[in-house]
Amino acid sequence: MNVIRTCWVMGDSIPEAARKSTRSTSYVHKVYSRLRDQASAPETAGHDRVREAVAV
């Protein structure tokens, strides 16, 4: 799944991610959909980001 996640972040197409990960296009489509849903969910937005200090 890490290969597919990397492909998704890099903007690779589903067929390209399937080739790189040696998985079926239908499986990659499911993973891409799940990643897209997680990225757009408000409760997870910014979850893994570190807040930068702001000069006041």
TORLOTI-563490 format. One record per residue: chain; x, y, z of N, C-alpha, C in turn. Coordinates in steps of 0.1 Angstrom, whole numbers, plus 5000, padded with zeros to 4 digits. Layout:
BEGIN
 ch n_xx n_yy n_zz ca_xx ca_yy ca_zz c_xx c_yy c_zz
  A    X    Y    Z     X     Y     Z    X    Y    Z
...
END
This chain:
BEGIN
 ch n_xx n_yy n_zz ca_xx ca_yy ca_zz c_xx c_yy c_zz
  A 5008 4988 5000  5000  5000  5000 5009 5013 5000
  A 5021 5012 5005  5029  5024  5005 5033 5028 4991
  A 5035 5019 4982  5037  5023  4968 5025 5030 4962
  A 5014 5025 4965  5001  5031  4959 4999 5045 4966
  A 5002 5046 4979  5001  5059  4985 5010 5069 4979
  A 5023 5065 4977  5033  5073  4971 5028 5078 4957
  A 5023 5068 4949  5018  5071  4936 5007 5082 4936
  A 4998 5080 4946  4987  5089  4947 4992 5103 4951
  A 5001 5104 4960  5007  5117  4964 5014 5124 4952
  A 5021 5116 4944  5028  5121  4932 5019 5124 4920
  A 5007 5120 4921  4997  5123  4910 4997 5113 4899
  A 5003 5101 4901  5003  5090  4891 4989 5085 4888
  A 4986 5081 4876  4973  5076  4872 4971 5062 4879
  A 4959 5058 4879  4956  5044  4884 4963 5033 4877
  A 4963 5033 4863  4971  5023  4857 4986 5023 4860
  A 4991 5035 4861  5006  5036  4864 5008 5031 4878
  A 5000 5034 4888  5002  5030  4901 5000 5015 4902
  A 4991 5009 4894  4989  4995  4894 5001 4988 4889
  A 5007 4993 4878  5019  4987  4873 5031 4988 4883
  A 5033 4999 4889  5044  5001  4899 5042 4992 4911
  A 5030 4990 4915  5027  4983  4927 5024 4968 4925
  A 5024 4964 4912  5020  4951  4908 5007 4946 4914
  A 4997 4955 4914  4984  4952  4919 4974 4955 4908
  A 4962 4950 4909  4952  4953  4899 4947 4967 4899
  A 4942 4972 4888  4937  4985  4887 4925 4987 4896
  A 4917 4977 4897  4905  4978  4906 4909 4980 4921
  A 4919 4973 4925  4924  4975  4939 4930 4989 4941
  A 4938 4993 4931  4943  5007  4932 4932 5017 4932
  A 4922 5015 4924  4911  5024  4924 4904 5025 4938
  A 4903 5014 4945  4897  5014  4958 4906 5021 4968
  A 4919 5019 4967  4928  5026  4976 4928 5041 4973
  A 4929 5045 4960  4928  5059  4957 4916 5066 4962
  A 4904 5059 4961  4892  5064  4966 4893 5066 4981
  A 4898 5056 4988  4899  5057  5003 4909 5069 5007
  A 4920 5070 4999  4929  5081  5002 4923 5095 5000
  A 4915 5096 4989  4908  5108  4985 4898 5112 4996
  A 4891 5102 5001  4881  5104  5011 4887 5108 5024
  A 4898 5102 5028  4905  5106  5040 4911 5120 5039
  A 4916 5123 5027  4922  5136  5026 4912 5148 5026
  A 4899 5145 5023  4889  5155  5023 4881 5155 5036
  A 4883 5145 5044  4875  5145  5057 4880 5156 5066
  A 4871 5164 5072  4875  5175  5080 4882 5170 5093
  A 4878 5159 5098  4884  5155  5111 4899 5150 5109
  A 4903 5147 5097  4917  5143  5095 4925 5154 5088
  A 4919 5164 5084  4926  5175  5077 4937 5181 5086
  A 4949 5181 5082  4960  5186  5090 4964 5178 5102
  A 4959 5166 5103  4962  5157  5114 4977 5154 5115
  A 4984 5151 5103  4998  5147  5104 5007 5159 5101
  A 5002 5171 5102  5010  5183  5099 5015 5189 5112
  A 5027 5194 5112  5032  5201  5124 5030 5216 5122
  A 5024 5222 5132  5021  5236  5131 5034 5244 5132
  A 5036 5254 5123  5048  5262  5124 5046 5274 5133
  A 5057 5278 5139  5056  5289  5149 5054 5302 5140
  A 5046 5311 5146  5043  5323  5139 5049 5335 5147
  A 5057 5343 5141  5062  5355  5148 5051 5365 5150
  A 5050 5370 5162  5040  5380  5166 5045 5393 5168
END
